C-alpha cells in the first residue's frame, strides 16, 4: 500500500455505501465534489452511501476508482467493484447466487444474476447459444455498456443445469495474472471433485514453482477431459497482451472439451475462437426498456429518438433515464444534447477516448467531422488524412476502431449518433484542428465525391468562406434540380454571419453570396426574399457588367410576378452601359425585354428584341452550347408567338420546330414558364 494511508482490510466492509463513504472521506471529497467528478448529482451520491441505490459496477470501475485514488490500491478497488455488483446486494427471495467457496476457502465468482426488470433479448440469446454450442469457443464483443456481460450471464445460467459453469471477471492488477487464473480454475475443479489439481493450490511457493506452466495447464486439461464445463471470462480485453493467460485459454481450446465464452470490448481475433458482435437493443426491446425504466413520461416519438441517439446501448440508456427519473427537464433539449450530460460524457470519456491511441482518436475526430459515411480505403482520403489530418497510419487506426467496435464497415465508416456528437463536442474545443478536418472533408467532397453542397458546408465550418461560396456557385444548377435550395441557403446564411463578424472589407464576397441566395430562392415560396437579396446585391455592384448580370436574374423574378414594366425599367437601366462585344449579356437582356414586351402587348417590339437576340447568338461561337441553345430557344418561342398573332401559322410552326431543336441541347434544363 502507498505510504501515508492507513491500512484497511477491504473485507471489513460489508456494504457498498459504507465503503464508498469511507473512501470518499479518505480522499477528502465532499459528496458534491465526488458527484461532479464522476458525473452524478450530490443526491445520487447520498443515496449510494445509504445503500438505497447502486451504480453499475462498470461505472464504478471506470469512474469511481480513479477519482477515489484507488488506481494503485487493487484490493480496495476490487472490493468496491464487488460490493457494487447485484450479487453483493443479495436479498432473501431473489434469484441471485451467493458466492461459491472451494474446499480451500477461496471464493469463486458466481454467475452474475439477471438484472431487475431485465428486458429479454431472445433473438440475441438464441444466436449466442447456437454459436457457443456449435463452435465451442466464442468471444462476445462490443462497445462498453452494450450488454455483453448480461447476455453471457443469461447463457451461463441457462446452461448451468447441463454442466458446471465457471465465471471469472478480469480485473486489472487482481485477476489478470496467469497465476490467479490457474488458481481460480483449479479451485473450481477441486470444488467439483477433481482432486488431481490439488498441487496447483498449495500455498508454499517453492512447491508450486516446481510445476512449470505447461505442467499446470496439463493438470487442468486432464480434469476437464473427465468433465466438460462452461468457462466464462468477462472483460477479456484486459488480458489480450498477457501472453501466459492467452496460452492457458488456447490450451483449453485445443486439448479439452470445455466450452469457452469470453466477453470483450474489442474484437480479439484469437485463434480457435469465433467472434460474435453484440449490437444495441432492437427497436421493440429498446422501447420496452425505456418504458419500464423511466419515471418521466416519454411519448413514443421521444422514446425512439432517445433510443436512436444512444444507439440502443443499455448502459447509456440507463444513465440517461437516471437523469429523467430524478429531475424535471425539457425532454427535447435533453435528448438533443444527451452527449453533454455529465454522467454520459464522463462515461464516454472513460470508456472510449482514454482507451484509444492518438492516431485512432484523430481518426475518430475526422469521422465525426465528416458527419456521414465515408470510405476509409479511398486513396485520395488516405492522402488528405496524412497531409491535413496528421493521421500517418490510417490503416492501423482504422483497424483499431474496428477492433473496438466503434466502426463496422471501413468502406462505409460512420459513428453511432451519441459517440459522433460527443466527439464533435470535444472537437469544438480545438478550433484549429476542427478547421483542418473540415477543410479535409471539404476537399474530399469537392474532388472525389463530387458533392458540392457537402463540400460547401465543410468549407463554411472551416471558416473558408470564399471556397464555400465557390462550391455553391459552381453547383447551383444541380442544387436547384435536386431541390436542395433550402440547405444551400442555410450554408450561405452561416457564411453571411461569418462575414458580419469580420472587420475587413468583404463587399465582393457578400455581393456574390446575395446573388446566389436570390437565385436559389427564386423557385421557392421565399421568392420575395430572394428578390430583396438580388436588389441588395445590385446596390453593391460597381462594374456595369456585374450590374447587368444581376439585372438579368432580377428581371426573371419580375417577369415571374408579372411586373413587366419593372422588367423593362431594369433592362433599360443597364443596357446603355454594356459594351457591344459582351454578346451574352446583351442577348440575355434582349430576350428578357422581348418577353416583357410580348406580355405587355408590344408584339412588334417583342419580335425586334427576339431577332436582335438571335443575331447575337449567331456570333457566340466560343461560348458553351447550352447557354446559347437556351437563348435561341427562348427567342424562337417569342417569334413563334408573334407569327401566330399575325396568323402566319407556317412561320409559327417553323419557329417552334427550331425552338424545340435548340431545347434538346439543354440537357433537360427546363425552359422558363414565361417564355
N, C-alpha and C positions, 0 to 999 in steps of 0.2 A: 504494500500500500504506500502511496506517496506520503512523504513526511508532512507533518503539520496537521494531519487529520486523525482523529481518534479512531482506533479500530472498532468496528461494529460488526457483529455477526449478522450476515444477511438473513439468516433463518430465524432471527429473533423477531422479525416482522411477520405477522400473520395476515395482514390486510394491505391492500394497495394504498388505501387512504393514509394509514398510519405511516407507511414507509415514505410516501410522497411528501407528507407534511414534514417529516424528519429531514429528508434530503433537501427540501426547499429551504428550510431554515438554516441548514448547514451551508448551503450555497449563498446565504444572506440575500434571499429574494423574497419580495412580498408576493402575495397571490396575484396581484395585478401585474407585477413585473414578469412573473413566470408566464402568465396568460398571454401577454404581448409577445413574449419570446417564442412561444410555441403555437400561437395563433388561436388561442381560446380566450373567452371572456373571463373576468375575475369570478363571476358566479359559477362558471364551469369548473374552475379550479377548486372552488369551495365545495362543490358537490362531489368532486373526485375525492377530496380529502375526507369527506364524510361517508364515503362508500355508497353514495346514492346513485352515482353514475360512474362508468368506467370508459376511458379512452380505448381505442383499438390498440392492441399490442404492437402492431406495425408502426403506428404513430408514436407510441412510447419509445420504441427503439430508434426511430428516425429523428424525432424532435426533442423528446424529454431528456434522453440520455446525455446529449451534448450540452444542453443548457444547464443541467444539474451537475456538470463537471464529472461525469462518470465514464468518460471515454477511456480512462486509464484504470477504471475500477470494475473489471469484468464480472466479479462475483456479485457486487451490488447491482450492476446493470442487469445481469441475468435474472436476479431475484425480482427486481422491479417489473421487468417484462413478464416474468412468470405470474406474478400476482395480478397483472392486468388481463391475463387470459381468462376466458369464461370458465375453464376448469378450476381455477383458483377461487372462483366465486360460487362454488357448488352449494346448492341448497337442497333440502330434502324434497323428494318427489320429482326432481329434474332428471333428464336423461343423460347427464354428464357423467363421465367415467372418472373415478378417483385415480390418482397415480398408482401404478403398479410397482411394488418393490420386489427386487430379485432376492435370491437367497443370501446375498452378501450385504443386503440392506441398501444397495444403490438404487435410487429412484429411476424408474423407467417412465418415459414420457407417454401419457395416454393419447389416444386419438382425439384430436380437437372435437368438441361437441358441436352439434348443429347450433347455429345462432338463433336466438329468439326471433320468431316471425320470419324465418328464412324463406325466401321465395324459391320454390323448386325450379330446377333447370333440367327437365327430363331429357331434352334432346342432347344437351352437352354431356350429361351424366351417362347416357347410353353410348355416346361416341367414345368417351374416355374408357368406360368399362370394356367396350368391344376392342379398342386398340390395345388395352392392357392385356386382356386375355389372349389376344391374337399374337401380339409382338413380344409380350412378357416384360419388356423393359422400355418405359416411356418417360419423357420429360414434358410436363405441362409448363409452358412458358407464356409470359405476357407481361404487360406493364404493371407496376405496383398497384395493388388495390383492385385488380380486375376480377378476383375471385378464384385464384388458382388453389390456395390452401383450402378454401371452402369446398370446392368440387373434389379435391383429393381426399379430404376428410369424409365426404359423402361416400366415395368409392370404398375407402378403407372400412367404414362402419358396415357397409353393405356386404363386404367380403369377409368380415371378421367372423361370421358364422360358419364359413367354409374352411378357413385356415388361420393360423396365428398371424397377427399383424404387429409389426414393429414400426414405431414412429420416432423420428429424431428431427428436431428443428435445429439447423445450423445457426449458431450464434457466434459472432466474431470474438476470437480470443477465449472461447469457452468450449464449444463443441466442434470446432473446425479442425482439430488436430487428428492425425491418424490414430494416435494412442487412445483418445477419447472414443472415436468411432468404433474401434476394435473392442474396447471395454464395454461400451453400451450394447453392442450386438452380442458379445459373449454373455453378458448378464441376462439379456433377453432369452438366449438359447438355454442358459442354465435354468431359468425360471420355467422353461418348458421341458425340463428333464434331460438335457444334453450335458452330462457330467464331463464329457471329454474336453470341454472348453475351460475347465477349472484352471489350468495353468495360465490362462490369459487374465485371470482375475487376482493373481497373487499380488500382494502389496509390496513384497520385497523386490526392489528394483533390480538387484543382481540376478535373482532367479528369472525375472521376466526378460531381462536383457539377453538371457541365454537363448531365447527363441528369436530367430530372425523374423522380419515382417512376412516373408513368404511362408514360413512355418506357421505363423499366427493365422494367416489367411487360409492356409490349407486346413487347419483345425476347424475354422468356421465353415469352410466349404463342405467338409465331411459331415458336419452336423446338419446343414441344410439339405445335404443329399438324402438324409434319412427322413426329413420332414419339411416339405415345401412350405413357404411362408410368403407373405407380402411385406416388403421392406419399403417404407416411405421415408423420404428425406426432403424436408422443407427448406427453402432458401438455398438450393444447391449452387446458385451462382457464387456463393461465398467460398466454395472450395474448387472452383474451376482452375485456379492456379496452384492448388495443393496437390502435387504430383502423387504423393503416397495415398491420399484419400481417393483420388481418381483410380489409382491402381487397385484399391480394395473393391471399388464399385465394379470395375471392369472384370476383375477376377470372379466376383459373384455372378456376373452375367455369363461368363464363359464356362464356369465349372459347376454351377448349381442350378437346380430347377426353380429357384426363388423368383418371384415376381418383384420387380423394382419400379417404384413410382416416385419420380423426382418432381419438385416444383422449382421454377427459377424465373427470375426477372428477365434473363437473357436466353436467347436460343443457343444452347451449349454445343450442339452438334457433336455429341460424344459418340465414339464408336459403340456399336451394338445397341444404341438407344434410338427410339423413334421420337421425333419432336412433334408435339401436339400443341398448336397455338390455342390460347384461350382468349376469346374476344369479350366484349361487353355484353350486358343484358340485352336480350331481344326486346322488341317494342312492347309486346304484351307483358313480358317479365318485368321490364323496367317500370311500366305504368303501375303494375301491381305493387312493386317495391316502393314506389313513391307514395301511392295511395295509403298503404298501411303504415308508413314510417313517418309521415309529416303531419304535424298538428295544424299547420297553416293551410287553409283551403286553396287548392290549385285546381283550376279548370283543366280540361283535357289538353287544350292547346298549350297552356303554360307548362303542364307536365311533360308534354312531348318536347317542348323547347329545352327544358332543363335536362331531359334525358339525352337529347342530341348534343347539347353543349358539353355534357360530362362524358360523352362517348359511351354511355352505358356502364361506366366504371362504378361498381358498388361503393368503393371507398369514397370517391369524390361525391357521389350522390349522398352518402351518409354524412359527410362533412357539410354539404350544402343544406341538407334537411335539418341538421342540428341547429343551424342558424335560423332556419324558417320556423322551427318549433318553439323558439325561445324569444323571438323579437318581432315586433310589428314593423314590417318593412315594405317598401314598394317592390312588388314581385317582379314587374317588368324590368326595372333597373337592376335589381339583384341578379336576375338570370343573365341579363346582357353583360354585366360586369362581374361575373362569377369569379374570374381569374384574379380579381383584386381583393377578394375576401381573404382576411389574414390566415384562416385555417387552411384554405385551399392553396393560397400562394406559398405558405410555409411547407405544405406537403409536397407540392410540385418542385420547390427548390431542393428539398432534401432527397426526394426520390428520383429526380430526373437531372436537374442541372449539375449537382455536385458529383454525379456519377459519370459524367461524360468527359472524354478527352477534349482538349482545346479545339482540335480540328472538327470533332463531331459536334461540339456546341456551336462552332461557327457555321457548320452546315445546317444545323437546326435553325439558326438565325436566318440563314439565306432562304430556307424553305418557308419560314414564317413571312419573310418579306414578299415572296412570290404570290402568296395568297391563293394559289391554285395549283393543281397537279403539274409536275414538271419531270422531264426525262433526265435523270442524272447520268445517263450514258451518252448524252448528246455531246459530241466533240467540241462544239463551239461553247457550250455551257462549261465544260471542263476548263477550257482556256480562260473564259471570263472568271470562273471561280478562283483560278490561280492569280490572275492579274488584278482583279478588282476586289475579290472576296478574301484574299490571303488564305485560301484553302489549298495547300500544296499537295495533299494526298486525299483527293476527293474519293477515290475508290475505297481506301481504308475507312474513311469517315462514314461513307455510305454503308459499308459492312457493319460498322459498329451500331449505327442507328437501326439497321435491320435486326441485328442480334438482340438489341434491347427493346424490340417490338415497337419502336417509335415510327417506323415506316414499314410498309409491306412490300409493294412492288416498286423497285427503284426506277422503272421506266414510267411510272405514274406516281411519283413520290408526293405525298401530302401528309399533313399532320392532322390529328383529330382536333376539333374546334377549340377545346379548352386549352390544350397544350399550345396550339398555334397562338391563341390570344395571350396566353401567359408569356410566351417567348417574345411576342410583339411588344408586350408591355416592358419587358426588360430591354428590348432593343431601343425603345424610345429614350432611354437614359443616355445612350451613346449616339449623339446625333451625327457625328462624322461617319461612324460605321453604318448607321441607318441609311445615310445618303449614298454611301458607296454601294451598299447592297441593292438599293432601289435603282441606282444607275446601272448596276449589273443586270437586274431584271429587265429594265427598260431596253438596254442594248439587245438582250436576247429576244424579247418580244418583237422588237423592230426588225432585226436582221435575220433571225432564224424562224420565228413563229409567224411572222408577217401579221401581227395583231397590233395595228396602230393605236387602237383605243387603250389596250392594256399597257402598251409602251408609254403612251401619254400620261396615264395615271401614275406609273412608276417614276417617270421623269418629274412630274409635279411633286410627288412625295420626296424626291431627291432635291427639290429646290431648283431644278433645271428648267426654268420657265420657258426659255426660247425653244428648247427641244420638245417640250410638251405641246406648245402651240404648233410647232412644225409638224408633229405627227398628226394632229387633228386636221390641220390644213391640207396635208398630203392625202389623207384618207377620208375627207369629208363626204365624198360621193358614196363610198362604201358604207360609212357610218349611217348616212341617211337611208340608204337602201335596206339596211338591216334593222331599221327602227331603233337605232342606238343614240339618237339625238339627245335624249334626256341625260344619260350617263356622261356623254361628251360635254354637255353644258355644265354639269356639276364639276367636271375637271377644270373647265375654263373658269368657273367661279372661284375655285380654290387658287388658281394661278392669279386671278384678279386680286384676291385677298393678299397674296404674297406681294404683288406689285404695290399695293397700298402701304405695306409695311416698309417698303424701301424708300430711301430718301433720294436716290438717283433718278434721273430723267428716264422714264420708260414709255414715252409717248408713242413711239413707233410700235412697240410690242403691245401696248394697250389698244391701239387702233386695230392692229391685226386681230387681236382677241375679240374685239367688239364686232368686227365684220364676220368672223366665224360664228360667233354667238347668234348674230342676226340671221345668217344663212340657215343655221341649224334649227332655229325656232320658227322659220318661215312656214314650214309644213306642219306646225303643231297648233294646239289651241292657244299657245302663248305668242301668236304671230305679232300682236301689238307690242309686246315686249321686245321682240326681235326687230321690229321697225324702229323702235326707240334706240336700240343699240346701233343700228346702221346710221341713223341720223347723228348720234354722238360720234361715231367713227368718222363720218363726213366732216364734222366740225374740227376734228384733229388732223385731217389730211391737208397737206400744203402743196403737194405735187398735183398738177392738173390731171395727169394720167391716173393717179391713185383716186382722185375725186371722181373721175368719170367711171372708174371700175366700181366704186361704192354705189354710185348713182344707178348703175346697171342692176345691182342687187336690190336697191331700194325701189326702183321702178317696177320690178317684178312684184313687189309687195303691194304697191299702189294699184297696179293693174288687177291684182288678185282681189283687192277690196273695192274694185270698180271706180276708183278715183282717177279717171283717165286724164282729167285736166291737170292734176298734180303730177302725173307721169310726164306730160308734155312740158310742164314747167321745169321739172328736174332735168329732163334731157336737154332742153334749150339752155339751161344754166351752165352746162359744161361743154356743149358741142363746139362752141367757138374757140375753146381753149385747147382742143385736141388737134395735134398735128395731123395732116392728111395721111402721112405714112403709117400711122397707127391703125392698120386696117381692121384688126379685130375689134378694138373699142368702137370705131366708127360704125362697123357693121352691126354690132350689138345694139348701139343706140338707135340706128336706123330701124332695126326690127322692132324694138320697143315702141318707137314713135309710130311705126306702121300699125301695130296692134291698137294703140290708143286712138289713133285717127279713125281706124275702122270702127271701133266701138262707139265713137262719137258721131259716126255717120259721114265722116270726111273720106269717102271711099277713093276718090281720085288721088288725094294727098297720100292716103294709105298705100295705094299702088305705087306711087312715085317713090315712097320710102322703101318699099319692098324691092323694086328694081335697083335702087341705089345699093341696098344690102347685097343683092345678088352680084352686082358688078364688083363690089369689094371682095366678095368671096372668090371670084374668078382669079384674083391676084394673090390668093393665100396659098401659094404652092408649098411653102415650108412649114406650115402650121399643122398641128395634129388633126387628122381627118375627122375624128368625132366632133370636134369643135366646129369645123367648117360644115360638116353634114347637118348639125343641128341648126345652124343659122340658115342654111339653104332650105331645109325642110320647113322652117317657120315662115320664111319669106314666100316660098312656093304656096303654102297653105293660104297666106294672105292674098296672093294673086288669084288663087282658085276661087276664093270668096268674092273677090272683085269681079271676076269673069261671070260668076253666077248672077251677081247683081246686074250685070249688063246683058243677061240672058244668053251668054255665049257658052253653051254647055260643053261644046267640043274643047274650047280653050280651058274651061274649068276642069274637065276631065284630064286634059294633058298636064296641067299644073299639079293636080292631085297625084297623078301617077309619078311624076318627078319627085314630089314631096315624099311619097311613100318609099321610093327607091333610096332617097337620102336618109330617111328614117331608119332603114335597115342597117345602115352603117353605124348607128348609135350604140350598138351592142346592148340593146334592151334599156337604153336610157329613155325615160318617159318624156313625151312631149308636153310642154306646159298646157294647162287646160284652157288658157286664154287665147291660144293660137287658133 
